[in-house]
Amino acid sequence: MKKIIVFALVFGLFACSNETKKKEAKKETAKQDTVQKEASQQQETQPEQPATVETTEKEASPSENNNVETKITISTDYGEIMLKLYNETPGHSDNMIKLIKEGWYKKSPFHRVINNFMIQGGQNADGRVDPGYTIPAEFKHGLIHKKGALAAARMGDNVNPAKESSGCQFYIVQGKKMSDAELDMIEKRGKFKYTPEQREIYKTIGGTPFLDYSYTVFGEVVAGLEVVDKIAAVQTGKGDVPVKPVVMDISVVK
């Protein structure tokens, strides 16, 4: 009889312990769901390269002068956007210069536009979305997704855990102004810290900080931010594709 009572007590404690663990697990799951929901509401979507044939890495050729930041001009019916390419990200910068000189972006469209987020381009005029290779990520401290940042689109984490960039697709950030509370949440989730200067940029100029150190930033707009705003405001249809095509030509500024 005593053994039965002891067994019952032990079994009861074990059951209570399991029930407690289940409740704690439910609380943790609910907490994670809340954080994910907040992140999703803030992020809305991500700039991604459409799925294509399997790609392989290809090393971009070095630029002619690594001491001077190369500038490029994107010409559209809405005006011109001038950008500088960062020397800190040679893989991405040199690759874009190569594609421009090869004519990849001639009559290429901004095929995905989301107001208060970004404008994305990079398809070839003949519809190709992939040159056949990817570029290793180049995350550099200080190169953030402020308004006007030039960054590389890529396949999602589930098929691209190394976060390698598309060989041709890029986006220019429009974004929106952020609060300290929002930046605190992004820091906590990303396990990094913004400098006071970076916080001020996001609070006064805006951007898309939730993409920092997840997508490679390799340049920034130096003239023509108003053109980015004009393109971001165009009417779009299914898949965020502009109803009236926004076509570009890109040239290297000598």
PASEBA-1860 file (N, C-alpha, C; in nm, 3 decimals):
! residues 254
1> MKKIIVFA> 0.083/-0.121/0.000/0.000/0.000/0.000/0.086/0.126/0.000 ~ 0.191/0.122/0.083/0.281/0.238/0.091/0.348/0.262/-0.044 ~ 0.385/0.147/-0.110/0.452/0.162/-0.240/0.358/0.227/-0.341 ~ 0.231/0.190/-0.333/0.133/0.247/-0.426/0.117/0.397/-0.403 ~ 0.114/0.435/-0.272/0.100/0.578/-0.237/0.222/0.656/-0.285 ~ 0.341/0.600/-0.262/0.466/0.667/-0.304/0.467/0.682/-0.456 ~ 0.429/0.573/-0.524/0.425/0.577/-0.669/0.328/0.685/-0.719 ~ 0.214/0.691/-0.653/0.113/0.791/-0.690/0.165/0.931/-0.671
9> LVFGLFAC> 0.237/0.953/-0.560/0.293/1.085/-0.532/0.398/1.122/-0.637 ~ 0.487/1.026/-0.668/0.592/1.051/-0.766/0.530/1.079/-0.903 ~ 0.431/0.995/-0.940/0.365/1.012/-1.069/0.295/1.149/-1.077 ~ 0.235/1.187/-0.962/0.167/1.317/-0.956/0.264/1.432/-0.975 ~ 0.380/1.424/-0.909/0.482/1.528/-0.923/0.533/1.536/-1.065 ~ 0.553/1.417/-1.126/0.602/1.410/-1.263/0.501/1.475/-1.359 ~ 0.373/1.444/-1.336/0.267/1.501/-1.420/0.260/1.652/-1.405 ~ 0.274/1.699/-1.280/0.272/1.845/-1.254/0.390/1.913/-1.323
17> SNETKKKE> 0.507/1.844/-1.314/0.627/1.900/-1.376/0.608/1.913/-1.526 ~ 0.551/1.808/-1.587/0.526/1.812/-1.731/0.428/1.922/-1.769 ~ 0.324/1.937/-1.684/0.224/2.040/-1.710/0.285/2.179/-1.702 ~ 0.374/2.198/-1.604/0.443/2.327/-1.588/0.530/2.357/-1.709 ~ 0.601/2.253/-1.757/0.688/2.271/-1.873/0.605/2.306/-1.997 ~ 0.488/2.240/-2.010/0.402/2.269/-2.124/0.354/2.414/-2.122 ~ 0.315/2.461/-2.001/0.268/2.599/-1.987/0.379/2.698/-2.022 ~ 0.503/2.668/-1.973/0.616/2.756/-2.001/0.647/2.757/-2.150
25> AKKETAKQ> 0.636/2.638/-2.213/0.662/2.629/-2.356/0.560/2.711/-2.435 ~ 0.431/2.704/-2.391/0.326/2.781/-2.457/0.351/2.930/-2.444 ~ 0.396/2.972/-2.323/0.425/3.115/-2.301/0.537/3.161/-2.390 ~ 0.642/3.078/-2.402/0.758/3.114/-2.485/0.718/3.121/-2.631 ~ 0.635/3.025/-2.675/0.587/3.026/-2.813/0.505/3.150/-2.842 ~ 0.417/3.186/-2.747/0.334/3.306/-2.763/0.421/3.431/-2.771 ~ 0.526/3.433/-2.690/0.618/3.548/-2.688/0.689/3.560/-2.823 ~ 0.737/3.445/-2.875/0.805/3.447/-3.003/0.711/3.488/-3.115
33> DTVQKEAS> 0.586/3.440/-3.108/0.487/3.477/-3.209/0.461/3.627/-3.210 ~ 0.457/3.686/-3.091/0.434/3.831/-3.079/0.548/3.909/-3.142 ~ 0.671/3.868/-3.112/0.789/3.936/-3.168/0.789/3.922/-3.320 ~ 0.758/3.799/-3.368/0.757/3.775/-3.511/0.649/3.858/-3.580 ~ 0.531/3.870/-3.513/0.422/3.949/-3.570/0.462/4.094/-3.581 ~ 0.528/4.147/-3.477/0.574/4.286/-3.479/0.675/4.307/-3.591 ~ 0.765/4.209/-3.604/0.868/4.219/-3.707/0.805/4.216/-3.846 ~ 0.705/4.128/-3.864/0.639/4.115/-3.993/0.563/4.242/-4.030
41> QQQETQPE> 0.496/4.301/-3.930/0.422/4.424/-3.955/0.516/4.536/-3.995 ~ 0.634/4.537/-3.935/0.732/4.642/-3.961/0.800/4.619/-4.094 ~ 0.829/4.493/-4.122/0.907/4.458/-4.240/0.824/4.450/-4.367 ~ 0.700/4.402/-4.355/0.607/4.385/-4.464/0.653/4.279/-4.563 ~ 0.769/4.298/-4.621/0.821/4.203/-4.720/0.969/4.223/-4.730 ~ 1.034/4.140/-4.809/1.178/4.151/-4.826/1.213/4.155/-4.973 ~ 1.322/4.227/-5.006/1.365/4.227/-5.145/1.434/4.094/-5.174 ~ 1.375/4.013/-5.261/1.432/3.882/-5.289/1.444/3.857/-5.439
49> QPATVETT> 1.546/3.779/-5.473/1.565/3.737/-5.610/1.466/3.625/-5.641 ~ 1.391/3.634/-5.751/1.299/3.527/-5.786/1.373/3.395/-5.804 ~ 1.308/3.285/-5.771/1.371/3.154/-5.786/1.400/3.126/-5.933 ~ 1.523/3.081/-5.960/1.563/3.049/-6.096/1.643/2.920/-6.092 ~ 1.718/2.897/-6.197/1.802/2.778/-6.200/1.909/2.790/-6.093 ~ 1.967/2.676/-6.054/2.069/2.677/-5.950/2.186/2.763/-5.993 ~ 2.236/2.847/-5.901/2.346/2.937/-5.935/2.475/2.893/-5.868 ~ 2.584/2.939/-5.923/2.715/2.911/-5.865/2.791/3.041/-5.852
57> EKEASPSE> 2.883/3.047/-5.757/2.960/3.169/-5.735/3.051/3.199/-5.853 ~ 3.069/3.328/-5.880/3.163/3.371/-5.982/3.230/3.496/-5.929 ~ 3.361/3.494/-5.928/3.434/3.608/-5.872/3.432/3.723/-5.970 ~ 3.396/3.840/-5.920/3.392/3.958/-6.006/3.533/4.010/-6.029 ~ 3.554/4.072/-6.144/3.686/4.126/-6.174/3.711/4.250/-6.091 ~ 3.838/4.275/-6.050/3.868/4.392/-5.966/3.850/4.521/-6.042 ~ 3.812/4.626/-5.972/3.793/4.756/-6.036/3.929/4.816/-6.071 ~ 3.926/4.913/-6.160/4.051/4.970/-6.207/4.120/5.055/-6.102
65> NNNVETKI> 4.042/5.120/-6.016/4.103/5.208/-5.915/4.029/5.191/-5.784 ~ 4.091/5.124/-5.689/4.027/5.095/-5.561/4.035/5.212/-5.463 ~ 4.105/5.319/-5.500/4.120/5.433/-5.410/4.011/5.537/-5.429 ~ 3.939/5.528/-5.538/3.834/5.625/-5.568/3.701/5.551/-5.581 ~ 3.599/5.602/-5.512/3.467/5.539/-5.521/3.404/5.569/-5.656 ~ 3.369/5.466/-5.728/3.306/5.481/-5.859/3.163/5.530/-5.843 ~ 3.122/5.619/-5.930/2.984/5.668/-5.931/2.913/5.616/-6.055 ~ 2.784/5.588/-6.038/2.702/5.543/-6.149/2.576/5.630/-6.156
73> TISTDYGE> 2.516/5.637/-6.274/2.393/5.715/-6.292/2.283/5.626/-6.348 ~ 2.168/5.627/-6.281/2.051/5.555/-6.329/1.957/5.658/-6.392 ~ 1.935/5.645/-6.522/1.850/5.739/-6.595/1.712/5.679/-6.617 ~ 1.608/5.754/-6.583/1.469/5.710/-6.600/1.385/5.825/-6.653 ~ 1.260/5.797/-6.687/1.168/5.903/-6.730/1.134/5.998/-6.615 ~ 1.164/5.959/-6.493/1.134/6.040/-6.375/1.253/6.125/-6.332 ~ 1.365/6.110/-6.400/1.485/6.184/-6.365/1.604/6.091/-6.346 ~ 1.714/6.148/-6.301/1.837/6.070/-6.283/1.870/6.051/-6.135
81> IMLKLYNE> 1.924/5.934/-6.105/1.970/5.902/-5.969/2.119/5.874/-5.979 ~ 2.199/5.950/-5.907/2.343/5.924/-5.904/2.379/5.854/-5.773 ~ 2.458/5.748/-5.783/2.500/5.672/-5.665/2.651/5.653/-5.666 ~ 2.706/5.637/-5.547/2.846/5.597/-5.538/2.850/5.453/-5.487 ~ 2.948/5.376/-5.537/2.966/5.237/-5.498/3.079/5.230/-5.395 ~ 3.056/5.158/-5.287/3.153/5.153/-5.178/3.275/5.066/-5.213 ~ 3.393/5.115/-5.178/3.515/5.035/-5.193/3.520/4.922/-5.091 ~ 3.446/4.937/-4.980/3.446/4.835/-4.874/3.376/4.705/-4.918
89> TPGHSDNM> 3.304/4.713/-5.030/3.231/4.595/-5.079/3.272/4.567/-5.224 ~ 3.397/4.532/-5.247/3.448/4.516/-5.384/3.377/4.409/-5.467 ~ 3.335/4.301/-5.403/3.268/4.195/-5.477/3.142/4.245/-5.546 ~ 3.061/4.321/-5.471/2.935/4.373/-5.523/2.957/4.493/-5.616 ~ 3.043/4.585/-5.575/3.067/4.706/-5.653/3.129/4.673/-5.789 ~ 3.232/4.589/-5.789/3.298/4.553/-5.915/3.204/4.475/-6.006 ~ 3.121/4.391/-5.947/3.027/4.314/-6.027/2.926/4.405/-6.097 ~ 2.878/4.507/-6.026/2.781/4.597/-6.088/2.845/4.675/-6.203
97> IKLIKEGW> 2.967/4.719/-6.182/3.039/4.791/-6.288/3.053/4.702/-6.411 ~ 3.087/4.576/-6.388/3.104/4.480/-6.498/2.973/4.464/-6.576 ~ 2.862/4.446/-6.503/2.733/4.426/-6.569/2.688/4.550/-6.646 ~ 2.716/4.668/-6.589/2.681/4.793/-6.658/2.755/4.802/-6.790 ~ 2.886/4.774/-6.786/2.967/4.782/-6.908/2.927/4.677/-7.011 ~ 2.873/4.565/-6.963/2.828/4.460/-7.055/2.689/4.489/-7.113 ~ 2.622/4.593/-7.059/2.490/4.631/-7.109/2.374/4.556/-7.046 ~ 2.400/4.489/-6.934/2.293/4.411/-6.868/2.172/4.498/-6.833
105> YKKSPFHR> 2.198/4.620/-6.785/2.089/4.705/-6.735/2.030/4.799/-6.841 ~ 2.067/4.784/-6.966/2.013/4.871/-7.070/1.866/4.839/-7.092 ~ 1.779/4.939/-7.074/1.633/4.925/-7.086/1.577/4.824/-6.985 ~ 1.644/4.813/-6.871/1.600/4.722/-6.764/1.492/4.791/-6.682 ~ 1.392/4.717/-6.631/1.284/4.781/-6.555/1.306/4.779/-6.403 ~ 1.247/4.876/-6.336/1.227/4.864/-6.191/1.101/4.777/-6.179 ~ 1.120/4.649/-6.156/1.010/4.554/-6.167/0.932/4.532/-6.038 ~ 0.981/4.589/-5.928/0.911/4.571/-5.799/0.924/4.700/-5.719
113> VINNFMIQ> 0.813/4.762/-5.690/0.813/4.893/-5.623/0.715/4.891/-5.506 ~ 0.764/4.926/-5.386/0.678/4.931/-5.268/0.701/5.065/-5.198 ~ 0.601/5.149/-5.198/0.613/5.281/-5.138/0.646/5.271/-4.989 ~ 0.733/5.358/-4.942/0.782/5.360/-4.804/0.866/5.237/-4.770 ~ 0.915/5.168/-4.873/1.003/5.053/-4.851/1.123/5.059/-4.945 ~ 1.104/5.024/-5.073/1.218/5.026/-5.164/1.170/5.013/-5.308 ~ 1.264/5.040/-5.402/1.240/5.016/-5.544/1.346/4.916/-5.590 ~ 1.302/4.810/-5.658/1.392/4.701/-5.695/1.402/4.685/-5.845
121> GGQNADGR> 1.525/4.663/-5.892/1.551/4.641/-6.033/1.659/4.536/-6.051 ~ 1.698/4.515/-6.176/1.806/4.422/-6.201/1.779/4.319/-6.307 ~ 1.651/4.305/-6.349/1.622/4.212/-6.458/1.683/4.265/-6.587 ~ 1.727/4.172/-6.671/1.773/4.211/-6.802/1.652/4.252/-6.885 ~ 1.674/4.334/-6.987/1.563/4.379/-7.072/1.491/4.262/-7.138 ~ 1.562/4.149/-7.158/1.498/4.034/-7.221/1.429/3.943/-7.121 ~ 1.424/3.987/-6.992/1.351/3.911/-6.891/1.437/3.822/-6.802 ~ 1.565/3.814/-6.829/1.652/3.732/-6.744/1.665/3.796/-6.606
129> VDPGYTIP> 1.656/3.712/-6.501/1.662/3.764/-6.364/1.789/3.718/-6.292 ~ 1.875/3.647/-6.364/1.990/3.586/-6.298/2.104/3.565/-6.399 ~ 2.222/3.621/-6.374/2.334/3.603/-6.467/2.403/3.467/-6.454 ~ 2.361/3.385/-6.358/2.417/3.251/-6.343/2.515/3.234/-6.230 ~ 2.525/3.333/-6.142/2.614/3.322/-6.027/2.562/3.408/-5.912 ~ 2.612/3.382/-5.793/2.580/3.464/-5.677/2.708/3.529/-5.624 ~ 2.692/3.624/-5.532/2.807/3.695/-5.475/2.806/3.674/-5.324 ~ 2.919/3.635/-5.266/2.925/3.617/-5.120/2.887/3.746/-5.048
137> AEFKHGLI> 2.815/3.733/-4.937/2.772/3.850/-4.859/2.893/3.932/-4.814 ~ 2.874/4.063/-4.811/2.979/4.155/-4.764/2.916/4.250/-4.661 ~ 2.887/4.199/-4.544/2.828/4.282/-4.439/2.940/4.361/-4.371 ~ 2.932/4.493/-4.377/3.034/4.580/-4.319/2.971/4.669/-4.213 ~ 3.032/4.672/-4.095/2.981/4.756/-3.987/2.977/4.902/-4.032 ~ 2.862/4.964/-4.018/2.849/5.104/-4.056/2.777/5.123/-4.189 ~ 2.771/5.019/-4.272/2.699/5.030/-4.399/2.555/4.982/-4.375 ~ 2.468/5.078/-4.352/2.331/5.046/-4.308/2.227/5.082/-4.415
145> HKKGALAA> 2.104/5.036/-4.392/1.994/5.058/-4.486/1.925/5.192/-4.464 ~ 2.001/5.300/-4.466/1.941/5.433/-4.456/1.872/5.465/-4.587 ~ 1.788/5.566/-4.587/1.721/5.608/-4.710/1.827/5.640/-4.814 ~ 1.811/5.583/-4.934/1.908/5.605/-5.041/2.013/5.497/-5.051 ~ 2.014/5.403/-4.957/2.114/5.295/-4.962/2.088/5.206/-5.084 ~ 2.197/5.160/-5.145/2.192/5.065/-5.256/2.231/4.928/-5.201 ~ 2.147/4.829/-5.219/2.174/4.697/-5.162/2.138/4.587/-5.261 ~ 2.187/4.467/-5.234/2.166/4.354/-5.324/2.049/4.267/-5.278
153> ARMGDNVN> 1.961/4.233/-5.370/1.854/4.138/-5.340/1.913/3.997/-5.337 ~ 1.838/3.903/-5.285/1.889/3.765/-5.276/1.774/3.667/-5.254 ~ 1.807/3.539/-5.265/1.713/3.433/-5.234/1.693/3.429/-5.083 ~ 1.582/3.372/-5.037/1.550/3.366/-4.894/1.641/3.275/-4.816 ~ 1.640/3.294/-4.683/1.728/3.218/-4.593/1.708/3.068/-4.602 ~ 1.587/3.024/-4.631/1.559/2.880/-4.632/1.636/2.805/-4.740 ~ 1.668/2.873/-4.849/1.748/2.811/-4.955/1.884/2.877/-4.971 ~ 1.910/2.978/-4.886/2.032/3.055/-4.899/2.083/3.097/-4.760
161> PAKESSGC> 2.121/2.999/-4.677/2.162/3.031/-4.540/2.286/3.120/-4.530 ~ 2.369/3.120/-4.634/2.489/3.205/-4.633/2.457/3.349/-4.673 ~ 2.330/3.375/-4.709/2.284/3.509/-4.746/2.362/3.566/-4.865 ~ 2.396/3.480/-4.960/2.466/3.525/-5.080/2.374/3.610/-5.167 ~ 2.431/3.711/-5.229/2.351/3.807/-5.307/2.328/3.760/-5.449 ~ 2.219/3.810/-5.506/2.192/3.789/-5.648/2.306/3.849/-5.729 ~ 2.333/3.791/-5.843/2.440/3.843/-5.928/2.404/3.970/-6.001 ~ 2.275/4.009/-5.999/2.236/4.127/-6.075/2.128/4.213/-6.010
169> QFYIVQGK> 2.047/4.156/-5.923/1.933/4.231/-5.872/1.969/4.318/-5.751 ~ 1.918/4.440/-5.752/1.949/4.538/-5.648/1.823/4.614/-5.609 ~ 1.832/4.686/-5.500/1.722/4.774/-5.461/1.778/4.901/-5.398 ~ 1.700/5.006/-5.409/1.735/5.135/-5.347/1.632/5.161/-5.238 ~ 1.680/5.186/-5.118/1.593/5.203/-5.002/1.522/5.338/-5.003 ~ 1.392/5.335/-4.977/1.318/5.456/-4.945/1.288/5.453/-4.795 ~ 1.212/5.355/-4.751/1.189/5.335/-4.608/1.107/5.444/-4.542 ~ 1.120/5.451/-4.410/1.047/5.551/-4.333/1.126/5.584/-4.206
177> KMSDAELD> 1.088/5.691/-4.140/1.156/5.730/-4.016/1.120/5.632/-3.904 ~ 1.219/5.607/-3.816/1.202/5.508/-3.711/1.207/5.575/-3.573 ~ 1.149/5.509/-3.476/1.152/5.558/-3.338/1.261/5.484/-3.260 ~ 1.297/5.537/-3.143/1.396/5.470/-3.059/1.347/5.331/-3.018 ~ 1.218/5.320/-2.989/1.163/5.191/-2.948/1.177/5.087/-3.060 ~ 1.151/5.129/-3.182/1.164/5.038/-3.296/1.309/4.996/-3.315 ~ 1.400/5.092/-3.302/1.542/5.062/-3.318/1.592/4.971/-3.206 ~ 1.540/4.991/-3.085/1.576/4.904/-2.972/1.538/4.759/-3.002
185> MIEKRGKF> 1.418/4.740/-3.058/1.370/4.606/-3.088/1.456/4.540/-3.197 ~ 1.494/4.619/-3.297/1.576/4.567/-3.407/1.715/4.529/-3.356 ~ 1.772/4.612/-3.268/1.903/4.581/-3.208/1.896/4.450/-3.130 ~ 1.792/4.435/-3.053/1.777/4.315/-2.969/1.763/4.191/-3.055 ~ 1.683/4.201/-3.160/1.661/4.087/-3.247/1.787/4.054/-3.327 ~ 1.858/4.158/-3.373/1.977/4.136/-3.455/2.106/4.117/-3.377 ~ 2.102/4.146/-3.245/2.219/4.132/-3.158/2.335/4.220/-3.205 ~ 2.302/4.347/-3.235/2.405/4.445/-3.268/2.361/4.579/-3.212
193> KYTPEQRE> 2.450/4.678/-3.215/2.420/4.810/-3.161/2.444/4.919/-3.265 ~ 2.352/5.012/-3.272/2.370/5.129/-3.358/2.447/5.236/-3.283 ~ 2.526/5.314/-3.356/2.593/5.429/-3.296/2.489/5.540/-3.281 ~ 2.516/5.640/-3.198/2.423/5.753/-3.186/2.398/5.820/-3.322 ~ 2.502/5.827/-3.406/2.489/5.888/-3.537/2.395/5.808/-3.627 ~ 2.408/5.675/-3.622/2.321/5.590/-3.703/2.175/5.600/-3.658 ~ 2.156/5.606/-3.526/2.019/5.622/-3.474/1.958/5.752/-3.524 ~ 2.037/5.857/-3.523/1.988/5.987/-3.566/1.949/5.984/-3.714
201> IYKTIGGT> 2.027/5.912/-3.795/1.996/5.898/-3.938/1.860/5.831/-3.955 ~ 1.838/5.720/-3.884/1.712/5.648/-3.898/1.593/5.728/-3.843 ~ 1.617/5.811/-3.743/1.509/5.889/-3.683/1.474/6.013/-3.764 ~ 1.572/6.067/-3.837/1.548/6.192/-3.911/1.535/6.173/-4.062 ~ 1.608/6.077/-4.116/1.605/6.053/-4.261/1.521/5.930/-4.293 ~ 1.538/5.827/-4.211/1.461/5.705/-4.231/1.538/5.597/-4.304 ~ 1.471/5.485/-4.325/1.533/5.371/-4.393/1.462/5.242/-4.359 ~ 1.532/5.131/-4.376/1.476/4.998/-4.346/1.576/4.922/-4.258
209> PFLDYSYT> 1.591/4.961/-4.134/1.692/4.900/-4.046/1.673/4.751/-4.020 ~ 1.551/4.700/-4.036/1.528/4.558/-4.011/1.599/4.468/-4.113 ~ 1.658/4.528/-4.218/1.735/4.451/-4.317/1.886/4.457/-4.292 ~ 1.928/4.535/-4.192/2.071/4.552/-4.167/2.139/4.420/-4.134 ~ 2.256/4.401/-4.196/2.342/4.284/-4.174/2.272/4.153/-4.210 ~ 2.173/4.166/-4.300/2.107/4.049/-4.354/2.109/4.055/-4.507 ~ 2.114/4.177/-4.559/2.130/4.202/-4.702/2.248/4.297/-4.718 ~ 2.332/4.273/-4.819/2.454/4.354/-4.838/2.424/4.492/-4.894
217> VFGEVVAG> 2.468/4.595/-4.823/2.461/4.733/-4.870/2.595/4.764/-4.937 ~ 2.592/4.812/-5.063/2.719/4.835/-5.132/2.728/4.972/-5.201 ~ 2.638/5.063/-5.167/2.646/5.198/-5.222/2.536/5.286/-5.166 ~ 2.530/5.410/-5.213/2.426/5.503/-5.167/2.401/5.612/-5.269 ~ 2.281/5.668/-5.265/2.245/5.780/-5.353/2.317/5.906/-5.308 ~ 2.377/5.976/-5.403/2.442/6.104/-5.372/2.367/6.220/-5.435 ~ 2.278/6.190/-5.528/2.193/6.292/-5.589/2.072/6.223/-5.651 ~ 1.954/6.282/-5.632/1.834/6.227/-5.694/1.744/6.148/-5.602
225> LEVVDKIA> 1.752/6.175/-5.471/1.661/6.105/-5.379/1.514/6.134/-5.411 ~ 1.489/6.253/-5.464/1.352/6.288/-5.499/1.300/6.200/-5.613 ~ 1.392/6.151/-5.696/1.353/6.061/-5.806/1.314/5.925/-5.749 ~ 1.386/5.881/-5.646/1.351/5.756/-5.578/1.209/5.766/-5.522 ~ 1.178/5.880/-5.461/1.044/5.902/-5.406/0.937/5.899/-5.516 ~ 0.969/5.958/-5.631/0.872/5.961/-5.742/0.844/5.819/-5.792 ~ 0.950/5.740/-5.807/0.932/5.603/-5.856/0.858/5.519/-5.753 ~ 0.891/5.539/-5.625/0.825/5.462/-5.519/0.675/5.490/-5.512
233> AVQTGKGD> 0.634/5.606/-5.563/0.493/5.646/-5.555/0.410/5.605/-5.676 ~ 0.470/5.539/-5.775/0.393/5.504/-5.895/0.288/5.398/-5.863 ~ 0.185/5.394/-5.944/0.079/5.294/-5.926/0.133/5.156/-5.961 ~ 0.103/5.059/-5.875/0.150/4.922/-5.899/0.033/4.824/-5.902 ~ 0.058/4.709/-5.961/-0.045/4.605/-5.968/0.001/4.480/-5.897 ~ -0.038/4.366/-5.947/-0.005/4.237/-5.887/0.147/4.219/-5.878 ~ 0.192/4.174/-5.760/0.335/4.151/-5.740/0.415/4.279/-5.725 ~ 0.348/4.391/-5.697/0.413/4.522/-5.680/0.483/4.569/-5.808
241> VPVKPVVM> 0.435/4.523/-5.921/0.491/4.562/-6.051/0.426/4.693/-6.096 ~ 0.505/4.795/-6.133/0.446/4.920/-6.181/0.350/4.898/-6.297 ~ 0.232/4.962/-6.292/0.133/4.950/-6.399/0.192/5.004/-6.529 ~ 0.258/5.118/-6.519/0.331/5.173/-6.633/0.479/5.143/-6.611 ~ 0.543/5.067/-6.700/0.683/5.027/-6.680/0.775/5.145/-6.650 ~ 0.861/5.126/-6.551/0.963/5.225/-6.518/1.096/5.169/-6.567 ~ 1.140/5.218/-6.682/1.259/5.163/-6.747/1.381/5.249/-6.714 ~ 1.496/5.182/-6.704/1.619/5.253/-6.670/1.732/5.220/-6.766
249> DISVVK> 1.830/5.307/-6.768/1.961/5.281/-6.828/2.062/5.319/-6.721 ~ 2.167/5.241/-6.705/2.268/5.271/-6.604/2.403/5.291/-6.673 ~ 2.472/5.395/-6.634/2.604/5.422/-6.691/2.705/5.450/-6.580 ~ 2.830/5.421/-6.607/2.938/5.449/-6.512/2.984/5.591/-6.536 ~ 2.992/5.670/-6.430/3.037/5.810/-6.442/3.189/5.811/-6.441 ~ 3.248/5.868/-6.544/3.395/5.871/-6.554/3.452/5.990/-6.479
END
